[in-house]
Amino acid sequence: MTKRFNQFLGKVGHTAQFSASETNLAKIDQFIGHYVFIIGLEDDTWSKPVIIKQDVLYQMYLEENFGSLSGQTIVFRFKYTENGDKVVFAQQNMSEFINDYGDLPQIKH
């Protein structure tokens, strides 16, 4: 992760790179996984998680050139605002996926 000026929001922020196996991302069965992207911030806290369902992320990769293939690994590069409350990938606002717990089952204690 690097800290630098992010033109997409006109303020200081962070750039982070994540990778995922193309084989694992493409293996969609009855149990859909979720990919969670999160970064550590300079004040020793975490950004809000970006949560994307496996099938949605794979579709974005196939249809929208979301990510780049390096060998058998897909590389995703996100840009975050300094406090991690907004996220962009390839000029596409990804903020709708921040804290998107909607598809995750609630565990009753």
C-alpha positions as CSV (number, residue, x, y, z in Angstrom):
1,M,0.0,0.0,0.0
2,T,1.3,3.5,-0.8
3,K,0.1,6.9,0.3
4,R,-0.1,9.5,-2.3
5,F,-2.3,12.1,-3.9
6,N,-5.3,10.5,-5.6
7,Q,-6.7,12.5,-8.5
8,F,-10.0,10.6,-8.4
9,L,-11.0,12.4,-5.2
10,G,-8.7,15.3,-5.2
11,K,-7.2,14.5,-1.8
12,V,-4.6,12.4,-0.1
13,G,-5.4,8.8,0.0
14,H,-4.0,5.3,-0.4
15,T,-3.4,2.9,-3.3
16,A,-3.5,-0.8,-2.5
17,Q,-3.0,-3.9,-4.6
18,F,-4.7,-7.2,-4.0
19,S,-4.4,-10.5,-5.9
20,A,-6.7,-13.6,-6.3
21,S,-6.3,-16.9,-8.0
22,E,-8.1,-16.9,-11.3
23,T,-9.0,-20.5,-10.9
24,N,-10.5,-20.0,-7.4
25,L,-12.4,-16.9,-8.5
26,A,-13.9,-18.8,-11.5
27,K,-14.9,-21.8,-9.4
28,I,-18.4,-20.8,-8.6
29,D,-20.6,-23.5,-7.2
30,Q,-23.6,-23.7,-4.9
31,F,-21.7,-21.9,-2.1
32,I,-20.8,-18.4,-3.3
33,G,-17.8,-16.9,-1.6
34,H,-17.1,-13.3,-0.8
35,Y,-13.9,-11.4,-1.3
36,V,-13.0,-8.8,1.4
37,F,-10.6,-6.0,0.6
38,I,-9.3,-4.0,3.6
39,I,-6.2,-1.9,4.3
40,G,-4.4,-0.8,7.4
41,L,-4.5,3.0,7.9
42,E,-1.7,5.1,9.4
43,D,-3.5,5.7,12.7
44,D,-3.4,1.9,13.3
45,T,-7.0,1.4,12.4
46,W,-8.5,-0.4,9.4
47,S,-10.4,0.9,6.4
48,K,-14.0,-0.1,6.0
49,P,-14.1,-3.5,4.3
50,V,-15.0,-3.7,0.6
51,I,-17.1,-6.9,0.3
52,I,-17.8,-8.3,-3.2
53,K,-19.6,-11.6,-3.9
54,Q,-17.4,-14.0,-5.8
55,D,-19.8,-14.3,-8.8
56,V,-20.1,-10.5,-9.0
57,L,-16.3,-10.0,-8.8
58,Y,-15.8,-12.6,-11.5
59,Q,-18.4,-11.1,-13.8
60,M,-16.8,-7.7,-13.3
61,Y,-13.4,-9.2,-14.2
62,L,-14.8,-10.8,-17.4
63,E,-17.1,-8.1,-18.6
64,E,-15.6,-4.8,-17.3
65,N,-11.8,-5.5,-17.4
66,F,-11.9,-5.3,-13.6
67,G,-8.4,-6.5,-12.7
68,S,-5.5,-7.6,-14.7
69,L,-4.2,-11.1,-15.2
70,S,-0.6,-11.9,-14.3
71,G,0.1,-15.6,-14.8
72,Q,-2.8,-17.3,-13.1
73,T,-3.4,-14.5,-10.7
74,I,-5.8,-11.6,-11.0
75,V,-4.4,-8.3,-9.7
76,F,-6.8,-5.6,-8.4
77,R,-5.6,-2.1,-7.6
78,F,-7.9,0.0,-5.5
79,K,-7.6,3.7,-4.5
80,Y,-8.9,4.7,-1.1
81,T,-9.5,8.1,0.5
82,E,-7.3,8.9,3.4
83,N,-9.8,7.6,5.9
84,G,-10.9,4.7,3.7
85,D,-14.5,5.8,3.3
86,K,-14.5,5.9,-0.5
87,V,-12.9,3.4,-2.9
88,V,-12.3,3.5,-6.7
89,F,-11.0,1.0,-9.1
90,A,-10.2,2.0,-12.7
91,Q,-12.3,5.2,-12.4
92,Q,-15.3,3.1,-11.2
93,N,-16.7,4.0,-7.8
94,M,-16.7,0.9,-5.7
95,S,-18.1,2.6,-2.6
96,E,-21.4,0.6,-2.9
97,F,-19.4,-2.4,-1.8
98,I,-18.1,-0.8,1.4
99,N,-19.6,-2.6,4.4
100,D,-21.8,-4.7,2.1
101,Y,-22.7,-7.4,4.6
102,G,-26.2,-7.9,3.0
103,D,-25.5,-11.4,1.6
104,L,-23.6,-12.7,4.6
105,P,-25.6,-14.8,7.0
106,Q,-26.2,-13.5,10.5
107,I,-24.9,-15.7,13.3
108,K,-27.2,-15.8,16.2
109,H,-25.6,-16.2,19.6
